[in-house]
């Protein structure tokens, strides 16, 4: 199961980055 962890982590980071970028775009 540990092999799945890197994938989940990178996916979560990508999702978080997208959300942050969207929030930044709103404030701009």
N, C-alpha and C positions, 0 to 999 in steps of 0.2 A: 504493500500500500504506500510505502514511503516514496516510491517512484512517481506517484500521482501528486505528491505535495508541491514540487517545483511548478508543475503546470497550474495547479490551483492558485499558487501564490502569484505567479506572473499574470494570470488572468485577473485576479483580484486587483493587482496593482494597475493593470491597464484600465479596468473599470473605474477605479478611484481616480486615475489621471483624467479620464474622460469627464467624470463628474466635476472635478476641480476646474478643468478647462471651461466647461459649460458655465460654472458658477462665476468664473473670472470674466467670461464674455458678458454675462448678465450685468455685472458691476460696471463693466466698460460701457 
